[in-house]
Amino acid sequence: MGKSFSYSDVIYLAKGALVTIELFILSACFGMIIGFVFGIMRSNHRVAVIRWIAATYIEIFRATPLLVMILIIFFGLPFIGIDINRFWAAVTALTLYASAYLGEIFRAGLQSIRKEQWEAGASLGMNYRKIIRYVIFPQTIKVITPSIIGFFMGLIKGTALVSVIGALDLMLAARRVAQRTFLPLLVMGIAAIMYFAICFPLDRLGSRIEQNREKPL
Amino acid sequence: MSLLKIKDVHKHFGSLHVLKGINLEMEKGQCIVIMGPSGSGKSTILRCVNYLVPFDAGTIEIDGFKLTPKTRISKQLFGLRKQIGVVFQSFNLFPHLNALDNVSLALKIVKKMEKQAAAKTATHWLELVGLKDKLLSFPDRLSGGQQQRVAIARCLAMNPKLMLLDEITSALDPELIAEVITVLEKVRKLDIAMLIITHEIQFARKSGDRVCFFYDGVILEEGAPDKIIDYPETEPAKRFFKAIL
């Protein structure tokens, strides 16, 4: 086992970075879908039970440390007979975490739209679904995009925690290379740059969208 | 058969008894003007007519469709709302859509019109309200009067049997009120029934078939506009008209 830092180590780190990106994209997509559903459920003004279910889900997963959730899912699920590999355990935990946060962002966004918009839609003969889809949602998404982007950046960095269950993401790859080469500063520096390279485009996208919001449509 | 028949409608908001037995009837093509001090239940009864606000007792019949306190949100109700246009005090345009899309959205997704046909219809009505050159403007680029005219066009484009207009000039500056009233008088000629809350005396006299004076959840006086406005019989009505004339 050679101790010098070589080109193959960079490839190893890049592969880890790829896993990090996969973890992020999967949990962001699932989290958006589930979060949207719970966000709508939580702002449902007609049926209290629906609101209550969504509130419970959101509160539980928002108030639990991501690290704890990762460990519970990876070590807990096999106990109740669900066989899950490291990668999908990580995706599941990240999704629960993301959907709870995004649900709350969606809820806040939906409730920021004035009640008169619902009335205007209803008075034109639109049903609940059409009002959401054509009237409320397009307005909501504009309001919440900056918060979503901010949360996504947190989520990317949060994926580093999955290294504790041995999912070979950028963080674990970096730790292994660092231990082997005894060059923690160099290796962690490279890992930091890679995290930055993943996050930065999102950050730029966020400011771009925010600027556009100020401009006339 | 009358177009609209409101029979003994009651409504509570919590412990507040807002409507205390409203009875009102109107024929096709009529224009009924509702006047009265704020808090008298004017807006509430208007919202009851298309069931944006459910009521506690009584019935409302619109062209044979009967609303009761037991009416549920249903396909039939959406069908009814499609035929009743509403124009709100605060315009309530869709801020993410331009004037043309504001008008054509419901044509496309509720009336299932083709995109082209919907745009054509929307353009026609926007021209009628004098906004031919504002088709692609977004609401935040329009004056209050222009926004309200888009809202009127949005309502007319649905080809309603009945229009409900809730103090549509109250949020406007004086010089903008005139342009909206002018459009309204033009709309009046189309013979669409109107139930309108307004304090525009001239409009009431000129275009109203009847004036209903609301006070404390009941219709205190009802009759020809000139009679109610110039010769009110009850004390609250006398006070009200003295104040606004």
Interface residues (C-beta under 8 A of the other chain):
Chain A: E116 Q117 E119 A120 A122 S123 L124 G125 M126 N127 K130 Y134 V135 P138 Q139 K142 P216 L217
Chain B: N50 L52 F78 G79 R81 K82 I84 G85 V86 F88 S90 N92 L93 F94 P95 H96 N98 L105 A106 I109 V110 F138 D140 R141 R154 M158
